[in-house]
Amino acid sequence: MESIAPNLKKYQGQLPGHCRLIAVSKTKPVEMIAEAYALGQRDFGENKVQELVDKQALLPNDIQWHMIGHLQRNKVKFIAPFVALIHAVDSGRLLSEINKQAIKNDRVIDCLLQVHIAEEESKFGWSAESLLEFVRGKEPDNYTHIRIRGLMGMATNTDDELQVRKEFKRLKSLFDELKKMGDTDRVSMQELSMGMTSDFKIAVEEGSTMVRIGTAIFGDRVRK
Ligand SMILES: *Cc1c(COP(=O)(O)O)cnc(C)c1O
């Protein structure tokens, strides 16, 4: 197994202090995660519930596990006991289920709302309008055991840097608009999760507080 130490150091070193590195370990073995852990990395991202649960059981308890992928409501219960942050909450119905499972586990679960910023059709997420309406309408107050900590978005998968930058700018300005509305018990705009291997530099320039980097740290993923 090739050492990931040089990659990890390189990317940790490139990020400004206010931006956290989420090491995206999906499809990678626990040995690699353990190596990153030994190097001081504590935040890891996975996009499949079963894989996340399996890995969590085998690795140290002080790892912060980030669920970064699309989450089905019937699977929330498996990660609710331990997940640190759910990045891709794309509906009120999903929030409602997370709230229910958080109550069962007697904890408050931190969430980010995923905003649809890409021009591509396939991506999940709220539109800016529906999200503003949701927050202005005080809907989050219904969910006593969740805390909305910010927003997450994925830019169009393209080499066109201007396009990517435009999409990140749009997400940042929505973030700022929501932040201006002020904190409530349920909503506190602190985190902006944007940027992955191909576009994290642009994302950081545009105000990201969390980048989700997989390939650049762990190498290419083999598709099953
Ligand atoms: C896989 C994944 C990433 C990381 O992608 P890389 O290109 O390997 O850095 C980031 N965010 C989400 C939501 C992912 O599913």
The ligand as an ORCA input file, in Angstrom:
! r2SCAN-3c Opt
* xyz 0 1
  C     -16.605     11.411     -3.719
  C     -17.062     12.738     -3.257
  C     -16.149     13.779     -3.016
  C     -14.651     13.650     -3.243
  O     -14.360     13.579     -4.601
  P     -12.836     13.609     -5.113
  O     -12.970     14.064     -6.512
  O     -12.326     12.207     -5.012
  O     -12.087     14.549     -4.269
  C     -16.637     14.987     -2.566
  N     -17.949     15.174     -2.327
  C     -18.859     14.198     -2.542
  C     -20.284     14.481     -2.261
  C     -18.455     12.950     -3.002
  O     -19.367     11.998     -3.212
*
